[in-house]
Amino acid sequence: MKNINLINFISLCSVLFLSACGGTSPLRQTQHWGGATLHAIILADTNDTSIGKSAEVDLQKMGGLVESISGHTGLKTRKYYLSGNNFTYHNITTTLNELSIMGNDVVIFYYAGHGKNPETKTRWPSMSIEENFLDFKSVVNTLESKNPRLFLAFADTCNGFSNDRFYFSQPRTSARGMERTENYRQLFLNAQGYVIASGAKPGQLSWSNSKDGGFFTNQFLWNLETELASRSKPSWTAIIKRTKRPINVPSGDLQEPQYKVNIVGETSLVTTPAIGHDNDLDGENDLEFQWLFEKPQHPSQNESDDTIWH
């Protein structure tokens, strides 16, 4: 009995020593689900007359993803779903500023709505909320400052300049394979770092329709489900490599998702990992990989009622 107590005392001292020296606690390395919380901030401009139906679809899909993550990982959830009349600048900024994050928590931020590039030499869009614009980069910086173990930030919005118009068309569907609990745990419990992405590069538009939601959102969810169904060890790097693939839209315009990824233990996809710096506009690693989707078809005449733009 004395020997057991001595071993426990030595183990405790080792943990305290690591903490004092800036080392990583074994709890953070291997037992991420213990007492951790998943904070889901999902913003959808469902009242908008042109994209409201599409945003509602995205809201439901992302809400379903949050439920799946919680069910497979045991993470407690705190949901901040702001849509309809609750989609206000005050509500959104207050939610972000007052977010209370513990060091082992996971944060998912998602935005579906209008946006544009602020033309301030940033790669990231500004999100349109009422009569205001909220910089996606400032949201990312706010989340980073709260020091979660893992945070994901996605903006499915246009990134065009000043007077560009928003286009909507037919995206792909995203359903593949069986969900595997161990893969959920690998991605959401055992990962540490960040994944940041938006639906289009500066000067480009982001597409969606009222039936299937955002094109970029569908592309991301498809690739996430592909990794969840994989028999090999899943990784955020693999998901984003596929999600960044250019999207072929019926108008012939180019929509290229953009990203920044820095996950501990995975090969980084960024040349400069500092989130707040935008001097890496062309810094993506354009690795090739097999195209997993069927190319979308041009909409037929009888589908034109579901293809809107303004």
matplotlib code that plots the C-alpha trace (Angstrom):
import matplotlib.pyplot as plt

x = [0.0, 2.9, 4.5, 1.3, 1.0, 4.6, 4.0, 0.9, 2.9, 5.6, 3.1, 1.4, 4.8, 5.6, 2.3, 2.9, 6.5, 5.3, 2.8, 5.3, 7.7, 5.1, 4.7, 1.5, -0.6, -1.3, -5.0, -4.8, -3.0, -5.2, -8.4, -9.8, -13.4, -13.1, -15.3, -14.8, -17.6, -18.4, -19.5, -21.4, -22.0, -24.1, -25.3, -27.8, -29.5, -32.8, -34.9, -33.1, -35.5, -32.9, -30.9, -33.1, -34.2, -30.7, -29.4, -32.1, -30.9, -27.3, -28.6, -30.2, -27.2, -24.7, -27.1, -27.2, -23.4, -23.2, -25.6, -23.6, -20.3, -21.9, -23.4, -20.2, -17.8, -19.7, -18.9, -21.3, -22.8, -23.6, -25.5, -25.7, -27.9, -28.7, -31.1, -34.4, -35.1, -32.3, -29.8, -28.7, -25.3, -25.8, -26.7, -23.8, -21.1, -22.4, -22.3, -18.8, -17.4, -19.1, -18.2, -16.6, -14.1, -12.1, -8.7, -9.9, -13.0, -13.9, -15.5, -17.3, -18.2, -20.2, -21.8, -24.3, -25.3, -24.2, -20.7, -18.1, -14.3, -13.6, -10.7, -8.3, -5.7, -7.3, -8.0, -11.0, -14.6, -16.7, -20.0, -23.2, -25.3, -28.2, -26.6, -23.2, -20.3, -18.3, -14.8, -14.4, -10.7, -11.8, -14.1, -11.2, -8.9, -11.6, -11.9, -8.1, -7.8, -10.1, -7.6, -9.8, -8.0, -9.6, -11.6, -13.2, -14.4, -16.3, -17.9, -20.1, -20.4, -19.3, -15.9, -16.5, -15.6, -18.0, -20.8, -20.5, -23.7, -24.5, -25.2, -26.9, -27.0, -27.2, -24.6, -23.6, -25.1, -23.1, -23.8, -21.3, -20.5, -21.1, -20.2, -17.5, -17.3, -13.5, -13.1, -15.2, -13.0, -9.9, -11.1, -12.8, -11.3, -7.7, -7.0, -5.5, -5.2, -7.5, -9.2, -10.3, -12.0, -14.3, -16.3, -14.4, -11.2, -11.1, -13.1, -15.1, -18.7, -20.2, -23.0, -26.0, -29.7, -32.8, -33.0, -29.4, -27.9, -24.4, -22.1, -19.1, -20.9, -21.9, -18.4, -17.0, -19.6, -19.1, -15.4, -15.9, -18.2, -15.7, -13.0, -15.5, -16.2, -12.6, -10.9, -7.6, -6.8, -8.8, -7.2, -8.3, -5.5, -7.1, -10.6, -9.4, -7.2, -10.4, -12.6, -10.3, -10.9, -12.3, -16.0, -17.4, -20.5, -23.1, -22.3, -18.7, -17.4, -14.7, -15.4, -12.2, -12.6, -9.7, -8.3, -5.8, -5.0, -2.7, -3.4, -0.8, 0.8, -0.5, 1.4, 0.5, -1.2, -0.1, 3.2, 2.8, 0.7, 0.0, -3.7, -3.7, -1.3, -2.6, 0.6, 0.2, -2.6, -1.0, 0.6, -1.6, 0.0, -1.7, -1.4, -3.3, -5.7, -8.4, -11.6, -14.3, -17.5, -19.5, -19.3, -22.5, -24.6, -25.9, -29.4, -32.1, -34.8, -37.4, -35.0, -34.5, -37.0, -34.7, -31.6, -31.6, -29.2, -29.2]
y = [0.0, 2.4, 1.6, 2.4, 5.7, 6.5, 5.8, 8.0, 10.8, 10.6, 10.7, 13.7, 15.5, 14.7, 16.3, 19.4, 19.6, 19.5, 22.2, 24.5, 24.1, 24.9, 21.2, 19.6, 17.8, 14.1, 14.9, 17.4, 14.8, 11.8, 12.5, 15.5, 14.6, 14.8, 17.8, 19.5, 21.5, 22.0, 25.6, 26.0, 29.5, 29.1, 32.3, 32.1, 35.0, 33.1, 36.3, 37.5, 37.6, 36.1, 33.6, 33.0, 29.5, 28.5, 29.8, 27.8, 24.6, 25.4, 26.0, 22.6, 20.8, 22.4, 21.9, 18.2, 18.1, 19.5, 16.8, 14.1, 15.4, 15.5, 12.0, 10.4, 12.2, 12.8, 16.5, 18.7, 21.4, 25.0, 26.2, 29.8, 29.6, 33.1, 33.2, 34.9, 37.9, 37.0, 37.5, 41.0, 42.7, 43.2, 39.6, 38.3, 40.5, 40.1, 36.3, 36.3, 38.7, 37.0, 33.5, 31.7, 29.1, 26.6, 25.4, 22.0, 23.2, 23.0, 25.9, 25.8, 29.1, 29.0, 31.8, 31.6, 34.9, 37.8, 39.2, 41.0, 41.7, 44.9, 45.7, 46.3, 43.8, 41.0, 37.6, 37.1, 38.4, 40.7, 39.3, 41.4, 41.7, 44.2, 47.4, 46.5, 44.3, 42.0, 41.0, 37.3, 37.8, 39.7, 36.8, 34.4, 36.6, 36.8, 33.0, 32.5, 34.9, 32.7, 29.8, 26.8, 23.5, 23.3, 25.8, 25.7, 28.8, 28.8, 31.6, 30.5, 33.9, 35.9, 37.5, 39.8, 43.5, 46.4, 46.0, 42.4, 40.4, 37.2, 34.1, 30.9, 27.5, 23.8, 22.3, 18.7, 16.5, 15.2, 11.7, 8.9, 6.0, 5.1, 7.4, 6.0, 7.1, 6.6, 9.0, 11.6, 11.3, 11.6, 14.8, 16.5, 15.1, 14.3, 17.4, 20.6, 23.8, 25.5, 25.2, 28.4, 28.5, 30.6, 29.8, 32.0, 33.8, 37.7, 38.9, 35.7, 34.8, 32.0, 29.9, 28.2, 27.3, 27.0, 23.2, 22.2, 25.2, 26.5, 24.9, 25.4, 24.0, 20.9, 20.4, 20.6, 18.3, 15.7, 15.6, 15.5, 12.5, 10.9, 11.1, 9.9, 6.8, 6.1, 3.0, 4.9, 7.6, 10.7, 14.2, 17.8, 18.2, 15.6, 17.2, 20.7, 19.4, 18.2, 21.0, 23.6, 22.1, 24.8, 24.6, 24.5, 26.7, 26.8, 30.4, 29.5, 31.6, 30.3, 29.7, 28.7, 28.0, 29.3, 28.1, 28.2, 25.1, 24.4, 21.1, 19.8, 16.6, 17.2, 18.7, 22.4, 23.8, 27.3, 29.0, 31.5, 30.0, 33.4, 33.9, 37.7, 38.1, 38.3, 38.5, 34.9, 35.5, 33.2, 30.9, 27.9, 24.6, 23.6, 19.8, 17.7, 14.9, 12.9, 14.7, 12.9, 14.5, 14.4, 17.8, 19.8, 20.1, 23.4, 24.1, 23.3, 25.8, 24.3, 24.7, 28.4, 29.4, 27.9, 29.7, 33.3, 36.1, 39.8]
z = [0.0, 0.8, -2.6, -4.4, -2.6, -3.4, -7.1, -7.1, -5.4, -8.0, -10.9, -9.4, -9.0, -12.7, -13.9, -11.7, -13.0, -16.6, -16.0, -14.3, -17.2, -19.8, -20.8, -21.9, -19.3, -20.1, -19.7, -22.6, -24.7, -24.3, -22.5, -24.2, -23.6, -19.8, -18.8, -22.1, -23.8, -27.5, -28.1, -31.4, -32.7, -35.9, -37.6, -40.5, -42.2, -42.7, -43.0, -46.1, -49.0, -51.5, -49.5, -46.5, -47.6, -48.4, -45.0, -43.3, -45.0, -43.8, -40.3, -40.1, -41.6, -39.2, -36.3, -37.2, -37.3, -33.8, -32.6, -34.2, -32.7, -29.3, -29.6, -30.8, -28.4, -25.3, -25.4, -23.6, -25.9, -25.6, -28.6, -29.8, -32.9, -34.1, -37.1, -38.0, -35.8, -33.5, -36.3, -35.2, -34.9, -31.2, -30.5, -32.5, -31.2, -27.6, -27.9, -29.3, -26.7, -23.7, -24.8, -21.8, -23.0, -20.9, -22.1, -23.2, -25.0, -28.7, -30.6, -34.0, -35.6, -38.8, -40.8, -43.7, -45.2, -47.4, -47.4, -49.4, -49.3, -47.4, -49.8, -47.0, -48.3, -46.3, -47.8, -45.6, -46.2, -44.1, -43.0, -43.6, -40.5, -40.6, -41.8, -40.5, -41.6, -39.2, -40.3, -40.4, -39.4, -36.2, -35.2, -35.7, -33.6, -30.8, -30.8, -30.7, -27.8, -25.7, -26.1, -26.9, -27.5, -31.0, -32.9, -36.4, -38.2, -41.5, -43.5, -46.4, -47.9, -51.0, -51.0, -54.0, -54.2, -53.5, -56.1, -57.1, -57.2, -55.3, -57.4, -56.4, -58.1, -57.6, -55.3, -54.7, -52.1, -49.2, -48.0, -47.9, -45.6, -42.0, -39.1, -36.9, -33.3, -33.2, -36.1, -34.4, -31.4, -33.4, -35.1, -32.2, -29.1, -30.0, -32.2, -31.1, -33.1, -35.6, -39.0, -40.7, -44.1, -46.2, -49.4, -51.9, -52.4, -52.7, -55.7, -56.0, -55.3, -53.2, -54.5, -52.9, -53.6, -51.5, -51.7, -50.8, -49.1, -49.6, -52.2, -50.0, -46.9, -48.9, -50.1, -46.6, -45.1, -47.8, -47.1, -43.4, -43.8, -46.1, -43.3, -40.7, -42.8, -43.5, -42.1, -41.8, -39.3, -40.2, -40.3, -40.8, -43.3, -45.6, -45.2, -46.1, -49.0, -50.6, -49.5, -51.1, -54.5, -56.9, -57.4, -60.9, -61.1, -63.9, -64.8, -65.6, -62.8, -60.5, -56.8, -54.8, -51.1, -49.0, -45.7, -42.9, -41.0, -38.1, -36.2, -33.9, -35.3, -38.8, -41.7, -41.8, -44.9, -44.2, -44.9, -42.0, -39.1, -37.4, -37.8, -37.7, -40.7, -44.2, -46.1, -47.3, -49.8, -52.2, -49.7, -50.1, -50.9, -54.1, -53.6, -56.1, -55.1, -56.7, -57.4, -55.5, -56.8, -60.0, -61.7, -61.4, -64.4, -65.8, -64.6, -67.1, -68.1, -65.7, -62.8, -63.4, -60.6, -58.1, -59.5, -58.2, -58.1, -57.2]

ax = plt.figure().add_subplot(projection="3d")
ax.plot(x, y, z, "-o")
ax.set_aspect("equal")
plt.show()
